[in-house]
Amino acid sequence: MPRVEYQGTAVDVQEGETVLDALLRRGLPISHSCRAGVCGSCLLKAAAQTPPPAAAQAGLKDAWRASGYFLACLCRLESDLVAAPAGDEARVPAVISALERLTDSVLRVRLETRAPFEYRAGQFVALLREDGLARSYSVASLPSEGMLEMHVRILPGGQMSQWLATQARVGQALSVQGPSGECFYVPGREEQPLLLAGTGTGLAPLYGIARDAIAQGHRGPIRLFHGVVNTAGLYLGDELAGMAAQTPNFSYTLATLAADGPLDALILNTHPSLKHWRAYLCGDPTLVQSLRKKVFLAGASLNDIHADAFLPSAT
């Protein structure tokens, strides 16, 4: 059976296991979260003489692939591999600059990075605690704002969210890794209508994308729909109202399941034809998957549908 060597320890990778599975089984400290190749927190680097399988590099930046980076949760070995933690080019030190409750269950976290960190509003990054705990959050800020803003849903028993909500303090040291994700605004086709739809803290990337599109002079309609189970989950109302008042081509709809019904039905009742629209879909995986299909059937091109489902952490 193939073997992975990590920080001086060799581990046999059993049939059906990924590199992440094998390292965790051995009790080795390795950051991870979704275990589905989405969040990027289990990023490792292969030694030059043992390149990783191509499938384990899916979705990574070209420069990272060329440098031997791979996702441990996607890596299934056919031969031995020597791996090391992600280097400084992948992880950037940061400190918490602000913590603000937006609702009882949503926390706004702002970070200042200690080195240049390139990203696009709407992408997500892995937030890593000093003990290696990692979780991924979408970025609501614009690069021009000089900080990273994330909206963290506070989960009962959530290791990172509870720590951020109850123990973390301004000035706390962390690291960020990434970015990843396909939900970000690309200039061009400025007259094209934009549909931005999400649930819960899926509003975070949509808020960033909308502001980015406006800042870059998008002239077509920008329609943002935010769905929650009840009114307790609604947030950023004042900010969104201010954007709508100042930007004629931007509008938003805040919807609750009890009062307004399913978000996908509300969107398609409002816009039954989405031909020539560009769509950004974020939040609950079930809704994102359903809405992607329905937006396509309503006329949007697959190339114009960008989606990031918020997968729960595996631990």
BAMAR-464070 format. One line per field, with one value per residue (C-alpha): x, y, z. Coordinates in nm, 3 decimals. Layout:
px: X,...
py: Y,...
pz: Z,...
// end
This chain:
px: 0.000,0.120,0.269,0.258,0.538,0.434,0.655,0.885,0.612,0.534,0.174,0.041,-0.265,-0.524,-0.751,-1.024,-0.854,-0.747,-0.425,-0.633,-0.806,-0.473,-0.309,-0.607,-0.624,-0.262,-0.348,-0.130,-0.228,-0.362,-0.611,-0.934,-1.301,-1.537,-1.349,-1.507,-1.242,-1.426,-1.286,-0.914,-0.816,-0.637,-0.391,-0.052,0.260,0.426,0.802,0.935,1.035,0.686,0.418,0.060,-0.219,-0.374,-0.722,-0.599,-0.517,-0.868,-0.966,-0.626,-0.450,-0.206,0.087,-0.008,-0.040,0.300,0.446,0.312,0.017,-0.274,-0.587,-0.535,-0.906,-0.904,-0.569,-0.587,-0.241,-0.115,0.248,0.439,0.424,0.624,0.411,0.462,0.235,0.138,0.409,0.409,0.295,-0.035,-0.096,-0.085,-0.075,-0.362,-0.515,-0.876,-0.951,-1.324,-1.597,-1.962,-2.287,-2.517,-2.787,-2.801,-2.664,-2.444,-2.108,-1.922,-1.549,-1.295,-0.930,-0.617,-0.357,0.012,0.116,-0.044,-0.341,-0.510,-0.876,-1.202,-1.515,-1.738,-1.463,-1.401,-1.091,-0.986,-0.949,-0.690,-0.650,-0.305,-0.388,-0.466,-0.847,-0.970,-1.302,-1.392,-1.591,-1.693,-1.549,-1.795,-1.534,-1.369,-0.990,-0.981,-1.114,-0.787,-0.938,-1.119,-1.480,-1.662,-2.009,-1.992,-2.300,-2.274,-2.355,-2.435,-2.123,-1.941,-1.573,-1.465,-1.787,-1.831,-1.467,-1.501,-1.825,-1.722,-1.343,-1.164,-1.062,-0.948,-0.578,-0.602,-0.353,-0.484,-0.386,-0.583,-0.540,-0.686,-0.882,-1.111,-1.453,-1.609,-1.855,-1.701,-1.779,-1.594,-1.602,-1.754,-2.106,-2.197,-2.559,-2.623,-2.877,-2.731,-2.920,-2.770,-2.950,-2.861,-2.973,-2.842,-2.482,-2.481,-2.560,-2.194,-2.048,-2.350,-2.310,-1.948,-2.027,-2.302,-2.077,-1.793,-2.019,-2.146,-1.793,-1.682,-1.965,-2.206,-2.508,-2.749,-3.005,-2.859,-3.123,-3.032,-3.257,-3.180,-3.382,-3.403,-3.633,-3.766,-3.702,-3.442,-3.205,-3.230,-2.933,-2.757,-3.095,-2.968,-2.664,-2.874,-3.136,-2.861,-2.724,-3.069,-3.131,-2.800,-2.790,-3.089,-3.004,-2.973,-3.262,-3.293,-3.560,-3.536,-3.759,-3.868,-3.985,-4.297,-4.418,-4.286,-4.249,-3.945,-3.679,-3.655,-4.029,-4.016,-3.729,-3.888,-4.229,-4.059,-3.833,-3.985,-3.734,-3.363,-3.235,-2.911,-2.884,-2.573,-2.647,-2.457,-2.598,-2.467,-2.574,-2.758,-2.636,-2.984,-3.117,-2.809,-2.835,-3.208,-3.178,-2.891,-3.113,-3.415,-3.215,-3.079,-3.428,-3.546,-3.301,-2.963,-2.655,-2.459,-2.152,-2.331,-2.433,-2.180,-2.248,-2.082,-2.267,-2.187,-2.086,-2.089,-1.764,-1.711,-1.611
py: 0.000,0.356,0.561,0.931,1.093,1.405,1.602,1.307,1.046,0.780,0.655,0.370,0.484,0.208,0.118,0.377,0.635,0.983,1.133,1.339,1.024,0.850,1.142,1.192,0.820,0.839,1.137,1.387,1.756,1.877,2.157,2.051,2.139,2.034,1.720,1.773,1.969,2.297,2.494,2.449,2.430,2.093,2.232,2.059,2.082,1.784,1.751,1.821,1.459,1.324,1.528,1.475,1.323,1.580,1.519,1.642,1.982,2.052,2.417,2.542,2.840,2.763,2.889,2.663,2.357,2.428,2.453,2.111,2.213,1.973,1.912,1.625,1.543,1.476,1.300,0.924,0.779,0.521,0.569,0.709,1.082,1.320,1.611,1.922,2.195,2.484,2.748,3.122,3.184,3.013,3.132,3.490,3.604,3.824,3.973,4.034,4.404,4.403,4.172,4.281,4.094,4.155,3.929,3.678,3.417,3.615,3.766,4.016,3.944,4.185,4.098,4.288,4.084,4.129,4.074,4.137,3.906,3.902,3.806,3.903,4.004,3.699,3.437,3.241,3.196,2.948,3.099,2.910,2.932,2.896,2.540,2.438,2.452,2.575,2.688,2.861,3.183,3.401,3.748,4.039,4.315,4.474,4.458,4.839,4.851,4.721,4.448,4.115,4.100,3.774,3.700,3.397,3.200,3.109,2.738,2.544,2.340,2.508,2.504,2.810,3.012,2.967,3.058,3.372,3.468,3.404,3.393,3.568,3.928,4.218,4.173,3.792,3.632,3.404,3.300,3.313,3.086,3.107,3.243,2.988,2.990,3.097,3.357,3.694,3.977,3.987,4.321,4.319,4.299,4.593,4.595,4.231,4.178,4.020,3.785,3.745,3.490,3.327,3.212,3.287,3.407,3.339,3.709,3.784,3.705,3.853,4.178,4.190,4.101,4.364,4.637,4.529,4.539,4.884,5.013,4.888,5.067,4.784,4.942,4.651,4.561,4.406,4.207,4.064,3.813,3.705,3.427,3.321,3.100,3.390,3.759,3.687,3.583,3.905,4.139,4.425,4.586,4.943,4.887,4.732,5.006,5.266,5.091,5.080,5.448,5.553,5.309,5.316,4.984,4.794,4.643,4.382,4.155,4.020,3.717,3.485,3.133,3.173,3.497,3.476,3.106,2.931,3.166,2.996,3.031,3.400,3.466,3.288,3.444,3.783,3.700,3.408,3.449,3.471,3.454,3.656,3.699,3.628,3.451,3.417,3.161,3.110,2.944,2.623,2.339,2.201,2.539,2.622,2.294,2.337,2.703,2.636,2.395,2.625,2.931,2.729,2.611,2.974,3.062,3.148,2.998,2.748,2.962,3.251,3.060,3.082,2.895,2.834,2.602,2.641,2.291,2.219,2.119,1.747,1.773
pz: 0.000,-0.064,0.215,0.297,0.494,0.684,0.923,0.981,1.031,0.770,0.749,0.536,0.339,0.349,0.060,0.015,0.238,0.142,0.268,0.513,0.643,0.695,0.876,1.105,1.178,1.291,1.512,1.327,1.352,1.018,0.955,0.789,0.775,0.494,0.378,0.034,-0.154,-0.112,0.181,0.109,0.475,0.436,0.182,0.189,-0.023,-0.190,-0.212,-0.561,-0.622,-0.541,-0.720,-0.599,-0.811,-1.045,-0.900,-0.562,-0.714,-0.845,-0.814,-0.698,-0.850,-1.131,-0.927,-0.636,-0.859,-1.010,-0.659,-0.561,-0.344,-0.311,-0.102,0.140,0.147,-0.230,-0.245,-0.310,-0.354,-0.600,-0.494,-0.197,-0.127,0.092,0.216,0.428,0.572,0.347,0.323,0.376,0.018,0.099,0.456,0.572,0.938,1.052,1.365,1.461,1.428,1.515,1.645,1.617,1.674,1.378,1.525,1.809,1.569,1.326,1.414,1.196,1.211,1.064,1.019,0.929,0.742,0.820,0.458,0.117,0.058,-0.282,-0.310,-0.479,-0.289,-0.261,-0.250,0.067,0.277,0.543,0.887,1.092,1.467,1.621,1.735,1.375,1.390,1.050,0.909,0.583,0.554,0.261,0.228,0.238,0.209,-0.094,-0.137,-0.145,0.214,0.356,0.575,0.552,0.667,0.732,0.866,1.096,1.185,1.554,1.575,1.894,1.955,1.665,1.763,1.565,1.579,1.955,2.013,1.802,1.976,2.336,2.372,2.086,2.135,1.919,1.855,1.852,1.610,1.334,0.983,0.660,0.362,0.013,-0.153,-0.320,-0.481,-0.808,-0.678,-0.758,-0.998,-1.330,-1.516,-1.860,-2.000,-1.778,-1.900,-1.806,-1.525,-1.212,-0.980,-0.633,-0.416,-0.088,0.253,0.602,0.600,0.227,0.227,0.305,-0.039,-0.217,-0.025,-0.136,-0.497,-0.521,-0.383,-0.611,-0.918,-0.822,-0.757,-1.098,-1.277,-1.353,-1.523,-1.554,-1.286,-0.971,-0.784,-0.443,-0.265,0.092,0.251,0.617,0.821,1.031,1.090,1.358,1.080,0.880,0.902,0.716,0.657,0.702,0.478,0.202,0.227,0.193,-0.115,-0.274,-0.200,-0.355,-0.649,-0.888,-1.054,-0.724,-0.530,-0.262,-0.124,0.230,0.262,0.542,0.475,0.690,0.531,0.175,0.101,-0.048,-0.182,-0.520,-0.578,-0.481,-0.722,-1.016,-0.954,-0.967,-1.263,-1.458,-1.740,-1.660,-2.016,-2.049,-1.668,-1.462,-1.133,-0.805,-0.560,-0.205,0.118,0.204,-0.022,-0.090,-0.196,-0.402,-0.592,-0.653,-0.749,-0.989,-1.181,-1.177,-1.284,-1.576,-1.673,-1.654,-1.933,-1.775,-1.939,-1.730,-1.787,-1.620,-1.305,-1.022,-0.700,-0.363,-0.128,0.242,0.349,0.722,0.887,0.925,1.290
// end
